[in-house]
């Protein structure tokens, strides 16, 4: 592992490269915060894939890509005189110190939950009108539901037992069935959303990240379906011409591979 001095030297080297690219490269010179935004989102998802795949070499590379984006935005900010990387580092350092009074002050906490509650209370004292202000509007719905529930739980708006949440899930499923009987599409959509929201809430109680869990299931399904496609091709068949029973047989084989 690198020493602190070596880490600082590596960061200084990257800052120098960023300066040079911004001056000399036509593509880098042309970029704005807006033009970089979608690329940053893409890089974040690529990092997420690497983490779920437990590919630490790829995690390292994707973290480098994200770090480059942070430096890129900071470089643009310095050119307009609004902020530079030093300001960015100072702001997050000040925030961390302020929001960890159990480390940098005399506050006592018993466990992780008290830390989270303190965090949300401190944010309200900083002038935020709602604990939900920190939830970005553009988050994907599943992630947003999870963050909303984390936030409100941080100020005590929460179920007491996991079994209570399971009861709520069953209640929402019953309401979905009732909506299906009426066949009113907006009502069905609303009740389906309530079921999903309750499931996300339950995931928190059993310490499961719902986004990660669903993505792992996506990957598992893709792997098995591709096996099914490949096996069908080997047998000279097209999925479109196979019966559901024939496909189910290959699906069961895929589960054991």
C-alpha positions as CSV (number, residue, x, y, z in Angstrom):
1,X,0.0,0.0,0.0
2,X,1.1,3.6,-0.6
3,X,2.3,5.8,2.2
4,X,0.4,9.1,2.9
5,X,3.2,11.0,1.1
6,X,2.8,8.7,-2.0
7,X,-0.9,9.1,-2.0
8,X,-0.6,12.9,-1.9
9,X,2.0,12.8,-4.7
10,X,-0.4,10.6,-6.8
11,X,-3.2,13.1,-6.3
12,X,-0.9,16.0,-7.2
13,X,0.1,14.2,-10.4
14,X,-3.5,13.8,-11.3
15,X,-4.2,17.5,-10.6
16,X,-1.3,18.4,-12.9
17,X,-2.6,16.1,-15.7
18,X,-6.1,17.7,-15.3
19,X,-4.6,21.2,-15.7
20,X,-2.7,20.1,-18.8
21,X,-5.7,18.4,-20.4
22,X,-7.9,21.4,-19.8
23,X,-5.3,23.6,-21.6
24,X,-4.2,21.4,-24.4
25,X,-6.9,18.8,-25.3
26,X,-9.7,20.0,-27.6
27,X,-12.2,17.5,-26.1
28,X,-11.3,18.3,-22.4
29,X,-11.3,22.0,-23.1
30,X,-14.8,21.9,-24.6
31,X,-16.4,20.2,-21.6
32,X,-18.8,21.9,-19.2
33,X,-20.5,20.6,-16.0
34,X,-23.6,19.9,-18.0
35,X,-21.8,17.9,-20.7
36,X,-20.1,15.9,-18.1
37,X,-23.2,15.1,-16.0
38,X,-24.5,12.1,-17.9
39,X,-21.0,10.7,-18.1
40,X,-20.6,10.9,-14.4
41,X,-23.9,9.1,-13.9
42,X,-22.7,6.4,-16.3
43,X,-19.4,6.0,-14.4
44,X,-21.3,5.7,-11.1
45,X,-23.3,2.8,-12.4
46,X,-20.2,1.2,-13.8
47,X,-18.7,1.4,-10.3
48,X,-21.9,-0.1,-8.9
49,X,-21.5,-3.1,-11.3
50,X,-17.9,-3.6,-10.3
51,X,-18.9,-3.7,-6.6
52,X,-21.7,-6.2,-7.1
53,X,-19.4,-8.3,-9.2
54,X,-16.8,-8.2,-6.3
55,X,-14.2,-7.2,-8.9
56,X,-11.8,-5.1,-6.9
57,X,-9.5,-4.4,-9.8
58,X,-12.4,-2.9,-11.7
59,X,-13.6,-1.1,-8.5
60,X,-10.2,0.6,-8.4
61,X,-10.4,1.6,-12.1
62,X,-13.9,2.9,-11.8
63,X,-13.1,4.9,-8.6
64,X,-10.3,6.5,-10.7
65,X,-12.8,7.5,-13.3
66,X,-15.1,9.0,-10.7
67,X,-12.2,10.8,-9.1
68,X,-11.3,12.3,-12.4
69,X,-14.8,13.6,-12.8
70,X,-14.6,15.2,-9.3
71,X,-11.4,16.9,-10.3
72,X,-12.9,17.9,-13.7
73,X,-15.8,19.7,-12.1
74,X,-13.5,21.4,-9.6
75,X,-11.2,22.6,-12.4
76,X,-14.2,24.1,-14.2
77,X,-15.3,25.7,-10.9
78,X,-11.8,27.2,-10.4
79,X,-11.9,28.7,-13.9
80,X,-15.1,30.6,-13.1
81,X,-13.7,31.6,-9.7
82,X,-16.5,29.8,-7.8
83,X,-14.5,27.0,-6.1
84,X,-11.6,24.6,-6.5
85,X,-10.7,21.2,-5.3
86,X,-9.4,22.7,-2.0
87,X,-12.8,24.2,-1.4
88,X,-14.5,20.9,-2.2
89,X,-12.3,19.0,0.3
90,X,-12.8,21.7,3.0
91,X,-16.6,21.7,2.7
92,X,-16.9,17.9,3.1
93,X,-14.3,18.0,5.9
94,X,-16.2,20.6,7.8
95,X,-19.5,18.7,7.3
96,X,-18.0,15.5,8.5
97,X,-16.6,17.1,11.7
98,X,-19.9,19.0,12.4
99,X,-22.0,15.8,11.8
100,X,-19.8,13.6,14.0
101,X,-20.0,15.3,17.4
102,X,-19.5,11.9,19.0
103,X,-16.0,11.9,17.5
104,X,-15.1,15.6,17.4
105,X,-17.2,16.8,20.4
106,X,-18.6,15.6,23.7
107,X,-21.8,13.8,22.4
108,X,-22.2,10.2,23.5
109,X,-23.9,7.6,21.3
110,X,-24.8,4.0,22.1
111,X,-24.9,2.6,18.6
112,X,-25.2,3.2,14.8
113,X,-28.9,4.1,15.0
114,X,-28.2,7.0,17.4
115,X,-25.5,8.2,15.0
116,X,-28.0,8.3,12.2
117,X,-30.6,10.1,14.3
118,X,-28.0,12.7,15.3
119,X,-27.0,13.1,11.7
120,X,-30.6,14.0,10.6
121,X,-31.2,16.3,13.6
122,X,-28.0,18.2,12.9
123,X,-29.1,18.7,9.3
124,X,-32.4,20.2,10.5
125,X,-30.4,22.5,12.8
126,X,-28.3,23.6,9.8
127,X,-31.4,25.1,8.2
128,X,-33.0,22.3,6.2
129,X,-36.8,22.4,6.5
130,X,-37.3,18.7,5.9
131,X,-35.3,15.6,6.5
132,X,-36.3,14.6,2.9
133,X,-34.4,17.6,1.3
134,X,-31.3,15.4,0.9
135,X,-33.1,12.9,-1.4
136,X,-32.4,13.9,-5.0
137,X,-35.5,14.1,-7.2
138,X,-33.7,12.3,-10.1
139,X,-32.9,9.2,-8.1
140,X,-34.3,5.9,-9.6
141,X,-37.6,5.2,-7.8
142,X,-36.3,2.0,-6.0
143,X,-33.3,3.8,-4.6
144,X,-35.4,6.9,-3.8
145,X,-37.9,4.8,-1.8
146,X,-35.0,3.3,0.2
147,X,-33.4,6.7,0.9
148,X,-36.8,8.2,1.9
149,X,-37.4,5.4,4.5
150,X,-33.8,5.8,5.8
151,X,-34.3,9.5,6.3
152,X,-37.7,9.4,8.1
153,X,-36.5,6.5,10.3
154,X,-33.6,8.7,11.3
155,X,-36.1,11.0,13.1
156,X,-38.1,8.1,14.7
157,X,-40.9,7.8,12.1
158,X,-40.6,4.0,11.8
159,X,-42.1,0.7,12.5
160,X,-41.0,-1.0,15.8
161,X,-40.8,-4.6,14.5
162,X,-40.1,-6.3,11.2
163,X,-43.2,-8.4,11.6
164,X,-45.3,-5.2,11.6
165,X,-43.8,-4.4,8.2
166,X,-44.7,-7.9,6.9
167,X,-48.2,-7.4,8.1
168,X,-48.2,-4.1,6.2
169,X,-47.0,-5.9,3.0
170,X,-49.8,-8.4,3.3
171,X,-52.3,-5.5,3.8
172,X,-51.0,-3.8,0.7
173,X,-51.2,-7.0,-1.4
174,X,-54.9,-7.4,-0.3
175,X,-55.5,-3.8,-1.4
176,X,-53.8,-4.6,-4.7
177,X,-56.1,-7.6,-5.2
178,X,-59.1,-5.3,-4.5
179,X,-57.9,-2.8,-7.1
180,X,-57.4,-5.6,-9.6
181,X,-61.0,-6.6,-9.1
182,X,-62.2,-3.1,-10.0
183,X,-59.9,-3.1,-13.1
184,X,-59.2,0.7,-12.7
185,X,-55.7,1.1,-14.0
186,X,-54.7,4.2,-11.9
187,X,-55.8,2.4,-8.7
188,X,-53.9,-0.7,-9.6
189,X,-50.8,1.3,-10.3
190,X,-51.1,3.1,-7.0
191,X,-51.6,-0.1,-5.0
192,X,-48.8,-1.8,-6.8
193,X,-46.5,1.1,-5.9
194,X,-47.6,0.7,-2.2
195,X,-46.6,-3.0,-2.3
196,X,-43.2,-2.1,-3.7
197,X,-42.7,0.7,-1.1
198,X,-43.6,-1.7,1.7
199,X,-41.2,-4.4,0.4
200,X,-38.4,-1.8,0.3
201,X,-39.2,-0.9,3.8
202,X,-39.0,-4.5,4.9
203,X,-35.6,-4.9,3.2
204,X,-34.3,-2.2,5.6
205,X,-35.5,-4.1,8.6
206,X,-33.7,-7.3,7.5
207,X,-30.6,-5.3,6.6
208,X,-30.9,-5.9,2.8
209,X,-30.2,-3.3,0.2
210,X,-33.2,-3.6,-2.2
211,X,-31.4,-2.1,-5.2
212,X,-28.5,-4.6,-4.8
213,X,-30.8,-7.5,-4.2
214,X,-32.8,-6.8,-7.3
215,X,-29.8,-6.2,-9.4
216,X,-28.3,-9.5,-8.3
217,X,-31.6,-11.2,-9.3
218,X,-31.4,-9.4,-12.7
219,X,-27.9,-10.7,-13.2
220,X,-28.9,-14.2,-12.2
221,X,-31.9,-14.2,-14.6
222,X,-29.8,-12.9,-17.5
223,X,-27.2,-15.6,-16.9
224,X,-29.8,-18.4,-16.9
225,X,-31.7,-17.0,-19.8
226,X,-28.6,-16.8,-21.9
227,X,-27.8,-20.4,-21.0
228,X,-31.3,-21.3,-22.2
229,X,-30.7,-19.4,-25.5
230,X,-27.4,-21.0,-26.0
231,X,-28.6,-24.5,-25.3
232,X,-31.5,-24.1,-27.7
233,X,-29.2,-22.9,-30.4
234,X,-27.0,-25.9,-29.9
235,X,-30.0,-28.2,-30.3
236,X,-30.9,-26.3,-33.5
237,X,-34.0,-24.8,-32.1
238,X,-35.5,-21.3,-31.8
239,X,-37.1,-20.2,-28.5
240,X,-40.1,-19.0,-30.5
241,X,-40.7,-22.5,-31.7
242,X,-40.3,-24.2,-28.3
243,X,-43.1,-25.0,-25.9
244,X,-43.1,-23.4,-22.4
245,X,-42.5,-26.9,-21.0
246,X,-39.4,-27.4,-23.2
247,X,-38.0,-24.0,-22.1
248,X,-38.8,-24.7,-18.4
249,X,-36.7,-27.9,-18.7
250,X,-33.7,-25.9,-20.0
251,X,-34.3,-23.3,-17.3
252,X,-34.0,-25.9,-14.6
253,X,-30.8,-27.0,-16.1
254,X,-29.5,-23.4,-16.1
255,X,-30.2,-23.2,-12.3
256,X,-27.7,-26.0,-11.7
257,X,-24.9,-24.6,-13.8
